[in-house]
Amino acid sequence: MRFLYLLSIPLLFVLSCKTQNTGTTGNSGNSNHKYTNRLAKESSPYLLQHAHNPVDWQPWDRQSLAQAKEENKLIIISVGYSSCHWCHVMEHESFEDTAVARIMNEHFVNIKVDREERPDVDDVYMTACHLSKGGSCGWPLNAFALPDGRPIWAGTYFPKEDWLSILEQFIKLKTEKPGELLSYAEAMASDIQNREEVPINLGKAEFKAEDVSAAANRLVKTMDLKWGGRKTKGEFGNKFPMPDNHRFLLREYALSGNSQALLATEVSLDKMAAGGIYDQLGGGFARYSTDPRWKVPHFEKMMYDNGQLVGLYAEAYTALKKPRYKEVVEQTLDYVSREMTDPSGGFYSSLDADSEGVEGKFYVFTKEEVEAVIKDKTALTLFCDYYNVIPGGNWEHSNVLHSTDNLSKIALKKNMTLQEAESSLAESRALLMAERDKRIRPGLDDKVLTAWNALMLSGYIDAYKAFGNKSYKTVALKNAKFIADKAMKEDGRLTRNYKDGKAVVNAFLDDYALTIKAFIQLYQITFDEQWLLKARKLTDYALLHFYDAESGMFYFTSDLDDPLVIRKIETDDNVIAGSNSAMAEALFLVGTFFYEPSYIDKAERMVNNMKETLLNHPQPSFFSNWLEVMSMIASPPFEVAVLGPDSDAMAKELQTYFLPHALFLGGKTEGTLQLLEDKLVEGETYIYVCRNKTCKRPVQTVQEALEVIRTY
């Protein structure tokens, strides 16, 4: 950690603010601007929020980097996103201040980056931040770099006076000790490179189901079985939904009957759905909770969270049949349809936390506001008791709606049936929702990101499988067509972003991997082979432009992109599956459907590289998608082929059951897949349950097929 003492600015306040990732709209709405910079030509809402700062911001591009080299100026790379509260605080305090801007413009080339559009740039300078501070970092991310882009030092949010002091220190170092800056940058580049070493395992790829089960047990031990999610330290820790953790645990439960794996998921889903992290009126989940009980969220809503959580609740419903899970899916998809869907079929990125400059103002209510809307006294007391609405508020003088008690228990105390209580609450929610809709709304980031759209596409598909709602299938098909038409080129190349008819950023590995998986899922509810063929084309393109033959892994960026300080290979999973684990899953699935061993071999090599980490890491939460891929290899999924005139109806019924370890294929004809050859019987519908290309005797009813799977 040789960079910790480069600057004398105290970091205590910065560390305490690093998680404040809420949002507000910037200042780009005013048409009478005194200042305009190059960001005005960008489409990113976050960049546009800074287009009229007095700071001469520029986008990350060749022109900006060339200018830094030509003028021999240090670069400031400031990274954030549109729903980031502290990004905008720093904007108002420093970047809208003409005195600060004068210093920045005179001595630095200033570059603004939307981390959601350019996760590759964000990743490099976030790594520099971790090395600089020796601890966790967040956004806004503010990095200083040499004219060639090599990072020297990075931090997060700084109050204005601290920021001015940092600027002066770098100006002084550049003038008096340029050699030291070069040394810092060289050392930083070396340390970043060392952190990016990829494990390579050339031994035989062997994976055992018992090893996967042991990892699942280790994961369960890190879970809070009272309040759900991962355990926190003390009473004040943040909690983030981690959908892939529970996807893995559900698969483990399906394979081994591990009741603790199911319990960890059930508790988490129950408590999140009851908490303030879930929008009890309008549906949808906030980014994370500021407390271990999911009560008070940071109120921004991200598409990637909601896409994954819709899918998770839908799949959990097939296992547990809890009506609340169905409600959560329906309400969340209503929210997505109502507020987050472009007419073209794309899904928007996020909603801010703030409205009128106040975090959560759109979502919270005082007791008096509730009383003014719900006139019936019985309905009012039920609503307030169930959602913990109290005089003075349960959070900062207002009330975050959340439930902590069983509705049946509350209804009994009030001499109401459960059905009467549910009906009353639904009416009260509708009244409050109508009142809330009159408020000034949070800002919308309406850019469309390919990877995040793939996650919501998968969510809609999972919801259709669980509930059979035809409208979900219709939306899924429209979104898939949007991706295919707007983001995918003839040769299989993808773009990352889409807004105002423009797609300007080349896609990254996660865009490919997640889209491949979504298209394969779409095939399984349509039996339309075009989606499999598109998935294979994307896979082949990724192999051509992202694959590193030496390690057997994939770079995050294409070989067509301009090089950064380092070309990174992402190995960890997080809130979203890491791009390499997602790509390993994509390869396995494409290889299975097309009966192409070379794809599966590559997936196995990737998992083998990670094997020691997966079996021994104390935090399996950060490798849960890898573990799911290992589970697929160790315990191959059932291949359920449904062929004949009633194939659609039978497949649809089968998919309402809890079968996370099954893949579906078929149709009214055999199509072109090798797995379906010679299985069609004229005029009859048969279900073939296969594993490793070996099939049991075909059956003609769903219940018979389920029995074959159970006893295979």
N, C-alpha and C positions, 0 to 999 in steps of 0.2 A: 504493500500500500504506500508506495513511495510518493504519491501525489497528495497525501492528506494535508500536508503543511505548506503546499505551494502558496496558498492565500491565507491571510491572517483574519479574514472575515469570520465571525462566529457562525457556526452552522446549527446551533441549537434550535433556533426558530424554524429554519428550513426543514429540519428533520421532523418537527412537530406538525408541519403543514403538508407533508408530501402526499397524504391520502385524500386531500380535499379536492376530489375530481368532479365537482359539480359544474353547472354551466349557466351561461346567460348569453344573450345576443350582444354582438359587438356594435360598433358605431357606424356601420356601412349603410344604414338605412337612410341617412340624411343626404339629400341631393346637392346641398350647398357645401362643398368641401373646400377647405383651405389648402389641404394637402392631398396629393394622390401619388401613389407609388406603383411599381410594376405588378403588385398583387391584384390591382383592379382588373387585370385581364385574365385572372384565374377563375375557375369555377367552384373551387372548394369554399363552402361557407365559412370555414375557419380562416382561411387566407383572406377572404373578402372582408371579414371583420377588422382586419388590420390594414386594409387597402388605403385608408385615409389617415393613418397615423403620421405625425411629422417624421418619425423614423423612416428612412428610405429603405423599407423592406424590399427584398427580392425573393422570388421563388428559388427553390433548389433546381438549378439547371446549369448548362455549360457556360452560359453568358455570365452568371454570377461568379462561378469559380474562376473563369478566365479573367474577370475584372480584378479579383483578389490577387491573382498572380501578377497581373500587369501593374497594379498599383502597390504591390508588396504590402498589403494590409492583412492584419489578422481577420478571421471570420468569426462572427457570432452566429451560431445556429440555434434558433429558438423554436422549440418543438411543442405543439399542443394539439388540441382538438376542440371542436365547436362547443361541446357541453362541459368544458373544463372551467370550473369556477375560478380557481386561483390563476389560471392563464389570463382571465379577464381582469382580475384584481391587479395583476402586474401590468397589464396593458394600461389600465386607468391611472395607476400610480406613476409609472415610468415611461411607457412607450407613447403616451399622449402628452407627455411633458416636453415642451420645446427645448428646455435646457439639457435634459437627458438626451434627447434626439440629436442635438447639435454635436455632442461629444461622440455619440455612436456613429453618426454620419461622417464626421471628420476623420475618425481613426479606424473604423472597421467597415467591412462589407457585411451587411446585416441580412440574414437569410431566415425566412419563416417557413416552417414545414408542418403540414398536416400529417400527424402520425398515422392516421387511418388510411390516408392515400399512400404514404411512403413509410411503411413499417420497416423497410430496410435501412433507411437513413436513421430513423428513430432508434433502431436496435444498436447501431454502432455507437451513437453518442450516449445512449443510456448505459451501455457497457462502460464507457468512459466515466460516466457519473458514478457508477458503483465503485470503480477503481479510485476515483478522486476522493470520495467521501468515506469509503470503507463501510458503507451501510446501504440501506434501501433508498431508492430514489422515486420520483414521480414526475408529474407534469404541473406547471410548465417545466420543460427541460431546457436549460440554457447552457450551451457549450461554447468554448473558445477553441479555435483551431488555427493552425498555420495556413498560409495562403493556398497550400495544396490540399487542405481539408483534413490533415492529420490532427486529431484532437489533442489538446494540451490539458484541459481541465473542464469539468462540468458540474453544475449544481441545479437546483430546482427553483422554487420561488424565492425572491429576495425583495424585502422592502426597499423603497426608493433610495434611502441613504446608503444602505449596504450595496445596492447595485452600482451606485455612483462610485463608491470606494473600490469595488471590484474593477470597474472600468479603468479607473486611475491607475490601479496596480498593474493591469496589463499594458496600459500605455507606457508606463514607466519601464516595465520589463522589456517591452519591444524596443524602446529607445536606448536603454542603458545595458541590457543584458540579453540581446537576441540569441546568443549562443545557449543560454539557459533554457529558453523557450524551445529551441530545437532539441536539446537534450531531453526535456520533459516529453516532447511529442514522440521522439524515437523510443523512449522507454515505455510510453503509453501504448504505442503501436505494438511493441514487443509483448506487453502484458495482455493486450487484447488478443493477439495471435495465440498466446499460450492458453488463454481461457477457451479458445475455440478448437482445441485439439479434439478430434473425433475418435472415439474408441473403434478399433478395428480388431475383429475376432475372426481369424482364418480357420478356426477349428470347425469340426463337424457341427452342423446346426441340429441340435437335439432339444426338444422342448417337452416337458412333462406336465400333465394336468395337475399333479400334486404340487409342483412348484408354483403354478398359477394360483392354486388354492391357498398356499402359504402366503403369497403376496397379498391376496384378498384379505386374509386374516390380519396381516400387518396393517393394511389400510383401515380396516374396521377399528383397530385399536387407536387410530388417530382421530376417530370420529366422536362427536359429542352425541351420545345416545339419549340425552335428555332433551336437548334443544335442536339437534340436527346440525349438519355441516361439520367442518373441522373444529377440533378443540381449540379454544383460545386461552390466552394467558390472562387470568383475572376476569373482572366484570366489564372491561372496557374495550375488548378486542373487536376489530372489524370482522365481519363474516361475508364471504363471497360465495355465491352459488358456484358449484363445480360439477356441472352436469356429467362430464365424462367419468368422474369417480363413480357415480351411481349407475351409469350405463354398464360399466364394468362389473359392479357388484350385482346388478340384476342378471347379467349373463352368468356370473358365477353361481347365483342362486338357481338359475334354470338348469345348470349342468350338475351341480353337486348337492342342491338342497340346503345350502348354507343359510340357516335362518337368521344369523346375525348380519349377514350381508343384506338380506331383505329388510331387516329391522332398521339398519342404519339409513337405508334409502327411505323407508316409510316415515320415520321420524323427521327426517330432513324435509321431505315434501309436505308433510302435515304442517310443520311449524312455519315453513316459508309461506305456504298458502294462507295461514292465519295471521302472519305478521304484517307490519307496515311496509316491508320490502315489496309486498304485493299490493297493487292498486285495488283496494276493495270495492271501489265504485266503477272504475273504468277498465279494469283488467290490465295485465302486463306487469312485468317485474322491473324494479329499479336495479341499478348496477350492483350495489352491495349495501349491507347493513352496518351501521356504526356501533352496534352492540351485539353481544352474543345471542340475543333472543329474537333477532330479526325485526325489532320494533321500529327503529328510526333509520330510514334509508338515506343514502345520498340519492336524491330523487331523479337523477337522469335515467332515462330508459334507452338501452342499447339494443339494436336489432340482433346482435350475436347472442346476447343472453336470452332474449325471448324466443328466438328460433330454436335454440337447444332445449330450453325449459319446456316449451310446448311438446317437443318430441319426447322428452323424459316423462312428463306427466301422462302423456298418451300411452306410452309403453307400460308405465307403472299401473295405469288403469287396467290393462289387460291382465296383469298379475293379481291385483288386489280388488278390482271392481268397486273402488270407492267413488261415490257420486261426486264428491268434492273435486277429485282430479279431473273429471269430465267438465265440471263447471269452470275450472281454471283454464283448461284448454279452450273451451268455447268463448269465455270472456276475453282471453288474451288474443285469440284470433279475430274476435270482433274489434278489439282495439287496433290490431294491425291493419285490418281492412278499413277501419274508419279514419285512422290518423297517419298510417305509415306506408300506404301503398300508392305508388304512382299510377296514373291512368294507363300507362304503357305496360304495367305488370311488374315493374321493379319495386323493391322494398327500400324505403329510406333508411338512413343510418341511425339517427338518434333524436331524442327530445331532450332539451336542456332541463336542468334541475330548477333553475331560477325563472321567475317571471316578475316583472317590475323590480328587478334587482334584488329580489329576496328569495332565498333558497326554500323550495317547497311550498311557496305561497299558493300556488294553484291547487295543491292537493289537500291542505289541512283546513280544519274548521274549528272555530271557537264553539263553546257550548251554546252561546247565544245565537250563532248563525244556524246551528242545527235546529234549535227551538223555533226559529223564525220560519223554517221550511216544513218541518214535520209537525203538523197541528194536532194530530190525534195523540192524546196523552199516553195511551197504552203503547202505541207504536213508538212514540218518542222514548219512553223509559226502556222498552225492549232494545231499541237501537243503541241507546247510550250505554246500557249495561253490557251489551254484547261487544260493542266496538270500543269500549273503554273511553267514552267521551265524558270529561269531567269539567267542572268549573275551574277556570284558571289554566286548563290545558294539561296534557300529559307530555308535551314537548314544546319548550319555548313559547308558552302562553297560548298555544293552539293544540289541537288534538290530531295526532296521527291515528287514523283508523286501523285498529288491529284487534284481534280477538284472542283471549287467553282462557276462556272457559267454554265448556261444551254447551252447544245450543239446546240440546235436550234437557240438560240440567237447569238452564235458565228458564226455558219454557215451562218446565214443571213447577218452578217457583211462582210463575205468573199464571198458573192454571190454564196454560195454553197447550194444545197439541203441537207436536213438532212441525206438522204441515202448516198450522196456523202461524207459527213463529217464522217459518221460512218465507211464507207468503208476505207477512208483514215486513220483514227485512227487505225483501225484493222491492216492495212498493216504496219503502223509505229510501233505498239506494237510488231508485229511479228519480225520486224527487230531488235528492241532493245532487245527483249527476246533472239534472237539468239546470240546477242553480249554478253548479260548477262551470258548466259550459258557457255561462255568461261572463266568466272572468277572462282577463287577459291571459292568453295561452303561453306556455313555455316556447322558446325558440325551437325551430325544426331544422335539423341538418338533413337536407333533401338530396344529398348525393347518394348514389346507388353503388355499393361495393360488391363485387362479384362473390368473394368468399362469404360475406355475411348473407347475401341473397341465397347462396347454396345452403346455408344453415337453416334459414327460414323455409326454403323449399323442402328440405328434409323434414322440418317440423310439420308442415302441412301434410306431407305424405304419411308420416306416423299417425297424425290425427285421423286421416282418412282410413288407414288400416284399422285403428282402434274403434272408430265410431261409424264408419261407412257413410259419412255425410258427403254427398256428391259434390257439393259446392267446394269442399276442400280439394278434391281432385281437379276440379275446374281451375281453381286458383293456381294449383301446383303446375298444371300444364301451361297456363298462361305465363307464369314466371319462368319456367324452363324454356319456353319459346323466346321470351325476352332475352335470357342469357345467350341462347343459341344465335339469335338474330343481332343483338346489340354488342355482345362482348366476345363472341367467338368468331374467328376468321376461318376461311376455307381450309387452311393448312393445320388448324388445331390451336393456333395461337389465341390466347385470351388477353383481354384488357382488364385492368383493375377497377376502374371507376367509370361512372356514367352520370352526366348531369347536363341539362340544357342541350341535349342532342350530341354531346361530345364525350369521347372516351380517350383520354390523353396519357394515361399511365400504363406501362406494360405490366402485365399481371405477375404475381409472385407465386411461389410454390403452393402456398395455402389455397390460392384461388383455384389452381388446377386440382389439387387433391380433394378438396371439399366439393367441387363441382362434379368430379368423377363419381364420387360416392352418391351424391344427390341424383345424378342421372341413372345410376344403377338402381337406386331405390325406386325411381319413377318407372323404370322398366317393370319392376316387380308388381306394380299395381295396374299397369296398362298392357303388359306383354307386347309392347311396341318396340321392336328391335332397334329402331333408329336411336333410341337413347343409349343402348349398349354400344352401338357403333360410334356414337359421339364420345362416349366415355373412353373407348379404346383409342380414338384419335387423339384425345387430350392426353392420354397416358403416353402414347408414342411421342407426342410433341415434348412432354416433360422429360422423357428419357433422352431425347435429342439435345435439349437445351439446358437442362438443370442437373443431369446425372454426373456424378464423380465416380468413374470406374475404379479408381484406386481404393477409395473407402467403401464403395457400394452404397453411399448415401447421396442425398440431393442437396444442392445449394439452394438457398432461399431465393436468389435472383438468377435470372436467365443470363446466358452467355451473350445475349444481344444487348444487355443493359450496360450503361457506362459504369466502369469499376468504381467501387468505394474503397475506403481504407482497407477493408477486408471483405472477402466474399464468404459470408457466414453459412454454416450448416447448423440448422436449428434442431436440437435434440430433445429439449424438455417439452412436456405438455403443461398447459396452464388452464385458464378458463376456457380457451379453445384448444382443441388438440393441436400439438405441435405439427409443423408442416411435414416433418419426416415421418412421424408415426402415422399421420393421416395419409401420406403417400404410400407407406407400407401397406396400410389397409386397402387403399385403392388398387395397388398391384395385386394383392391377394384376391380381391373380388373380381377384377377383370380377368385374372388368370383362371379363376374357378369357372366363371360363366363361359369363357371362350375355350376352356380346356387347353390352356397355353402354359405349360410348366415353366417357361423362362420367366414369366412375370412372378409366379409364385416363388421361384428360386431367389429372385431379387428381394422379394419381401422377407423371406426367411433369412437371407444374409443381413438385411438391415436389423431385424430383431436380434439376430445372433450378436451383432456388434454391441447391442445394448443389454445383452443378457445378464452380465454381471451386475450392472446397475439395477436392472429390474428385480433381480433376486435379492439384492443386499441393501438398497438405498433405504435410509430410515424414513424418508418421506415419499412413499409410493404414490401419494396424491398427485405428484408432478410427473408421473409416468403412467397414468391410468389408461390412456388410449394405447400406449405401447403394450400394456398388459392385456388389453382386450385383443390386440392382434396376436400376441403370443398364445392367448387362449384359443383363437380361431385355428392356429396352426396345430397346437397340442390336441385340441378336441374339434376337429373339422366340423363345420356347420352341416346340417341336413340340407340336401338339395331336393326340394319338393316340387316335382313337375306335375302340372295339372293340364291335361290335354283333352280336348273334345268340345262339343257344342256348349256345354255348361261350365267351361273352364273359368270364365270371369266370375260367375256367381260362387262357385266352389272356392276359388282362391280368395275371394273377398271374405267369405265366411271363415276360412282357415286363419286369415290374418287378424281376425278379432281375438284370437287366442294368444296366450303368452308364449311366444316362440322366438326369443331373441337369438337363438342358435339355429335358425332356419333361413334359407334363401329360397325364393320362389321363382319359377320359370314355367313357361307353357304357352297356351293359346289355343285357338280353334284349329290351327295347323301346326305342323312340326317346325316351321320356320327354318332357320339355317344353323341353329346351335347344335353342336355335336351331341350335347347331353340329351337332346330330344329325339335323336334319330331312332326310327323304328318303334316309337312309342304310341303313335296315333292309331286308334281303332275306330274305323268308320262308324259314325252314328252313336258312339259311346263316349262317355267322359270317364277317364281313369286318373287316379292320383298315384304317382310313383314317389316313394320315399327312398332316397338314395343317400349314401355317404361315401366319400372318396370314390365316386363314380360307380359304386356297387349298389344295386337297387334291390329292395325287397319286392315281394309279390304285389302287383298293383291292386288297388282297392277302388271302390266306387262311391264311398261316402266319407264325409268329413270326419265323423266319429271313428271310423276305421283307420283313417290316416293318422289321427291323433294317437290312437292306440299303438300303431306301428312305431311312431316317434317315441312314445313313452317306453316301449319295451325293446327298442333297437339295441 
